Amino acid sequence: MRPRHKTHRLYNPIVRSAGAPCRVETRALRYFQTVAECGSYSRGAELLRISQPAVSRQIGKLEDELGAKLFKRNGHGVSLTDAGQ
């Protein structure tokens, strides 16, 4: 029998700037960290061994949940915003 991985259901409580707690998927935080370290969505996706649109989608959800943009996109990759740091 194949083990069931439930990492996608784990959540970390994070407090928004308004003081209301939100629930963030651990997977989204891992994707965020990888992209931040690589400076590129495509390179981060490559290291995570998943598609770039999946990484982009998860980070977009994380940004929506937190109510702030985490990355500043430019022609050569991404850099962290103040909120991302």
C-alpha positions in Angstrom: 0.0 0.0 0.0 1.3 3.4 -1.0 1.7 5.9 1.9 -0.6 8.9 1.7 1.2 12.2 1.9 -0.9 14.9 3.5 1.7 17.7 3.4 -0.7 19.7 1.2 -3.1 19.8 4.1 -0.8 21.2 6.7 -1.2 24.8 7.6 0.8 27.4 9.4 -1.0 30.3 11.1 0.2 33.7 10.0 -1.1 37.0 11.3 -2.1 39.5 8.7 -1.2 43.2 9.2 -4.8 43.8 10.2 -4.4 41.3 13.1 -6.7 38.6 11.7 -5.0 35.2 11.5 -4.9 33.5 8.1 -4.1 29.9 7.2 -1.2 29.4 4.7 -0.3 26.1 3.1 3.1 24.8 4.0 3.6 23.9 0.3 3.2 27.6 -0.7 5.8 28.6 1.9 8.2 26.0 0.5 7.7 27.3 -3.0 8.1 30.9 -1.9 11.4 30.1 -0.2 12.7 28.2 -3.2 11.9 31.0 -5.6 13.3 33.6 -3.3 16.6 31.7 -3.1 16.8 31.1 -6.8 15.5 34.5 -7.9 13.5 32.9 -10.6 10.1 31.1 -10.9 11.3 28.8 -13.7 14.5 27.9 -11.8 12.6 27.4 -8.6 10.1 25.1 -10.4 12.9 23.1 -11.9 14.5 22.6 -8.4 11.1 21.6 -7.0 10.4 19.3 -10.0 7.1 20.8 -10.7 5.7 23.1 -13.5 6.3 26.8 -13.4 2.6 27.6 -13.6 2.0 25.5 -10.5 4.6 27.5 -8.6 3.2 30.8 -9.8 -0.3 29.7 -8.9 0.7 28.8 -5.3 2.7 32.0 -4.8 -0.3 34.0 -6.2 -2.6 32.3 -3.6 -0.1 33.0 -0.9 0.1 36.7 -1.9 -3.7 36.9 -2.0 -3.9 35.3 1.5 -1.4 37.7 2.9 -2.7 40.7 1.0 0.7 41.7 -0.2 3.0 41.2 -3.2 6.0 39.2 -2.2 8.1 39.4 -5.4 9.0 42.3 -7.7 9.1 40.8 -11.2 11.7 42.1 -13.7 13.1 40.9 -17.0 15.8 38.8 -15.4 13.8 37.1 -12.6 12.3 38.2 -9.3 13.5 40.0 -6.2 11.8 40.2 -2.8 9.6 43.2 -2.0 9.6 44.7 1.5 6.6 42.4 2.4 8.5 39.4 1.0 11.5 40.0 3.2 
